[in-house]
Amino acid sequence: MLEVRGLEVFYGDVQAVFEVSLDVAEGEIVTLLGSNGAGKTTTLRAIAGLRRPRAGSVVFEGRSLLAMPGSDRARLGVALVPEGRELWPQLTVLENLQLGAYNGRARSHVVDSLLRVFDLFPRLEERRRQLAGSLSGGEQQMCAIGRALMSRPRLLMLDEPSLGLSPLLVQQVFATIRALHEAGMTVLLVEQNLEVALELADRGYVIETGRVTLQGPSPELLANADVRRSYLGV
């Protein structure tokens, strides 16, 4: 479904991503792992069209995305749940969700999509008239995921969905991701919680200082001595 080859991304004269290559097959959950500043978020933003790479290719279902703005990528079915949620705090939950269906392909399915989101997150239906900025951290993460789902994506990318959440809410968020995957969603997940991410994902890539240093099936990465020492402290 997604093929990234030789991706290089800069911030001014500073290179953040060095020749990153990765694949996501339809129906998979693939995770990008690494510490803060490793280049994971930059990679997702380049795929979503929010950061222009200086070199490399991004192909989604056989079509190059490099010449497309982010809005066109969303129409094709690429959705990003950004780090920090980035909701519109002065709009209601319902308005935030409706804006997720702004693109033409999704606009005609707003009612069905809302029902799906409210079924997945009953709390959002209860809070639908509440300002998004007044929600708890967990509720904001639900709203951010719901907003992405309103675009009816084929590839859902999530950037640090557990950030700032209590252990109980982290379990709920990952249970939601698992349920979406079981319903057929393809997922590309960025997460610092390596153990939880690898228990969920089929495969993973470890990114260090902008480069992919390890890749493989989740059980192999979880058993890798270097990974366990660097990220689990064991």
Secondary structure, 3 states (H helix, E strand, C coil): CEEEEEEEEEECCEEEEEEEEEEECCCCEEEEECCCCCCHHHHHHHHHCCCCCCEEEEEECCEECCCCCHHHHHHHCEEEECCCCCCCCCCEHHHHHHHHCCCHHHHCCHHHHHHHHHHHCHHHHHCCCCEHHHCCHHHHHHHHHHHHHHCCCCEEEEECCCCCCCHHHHHHHHHHHHHHHHCCCEEEEECCCHHHHHHHCCEEEEEECCEEEEEEEHHHHHHCHHHHHHHHCC
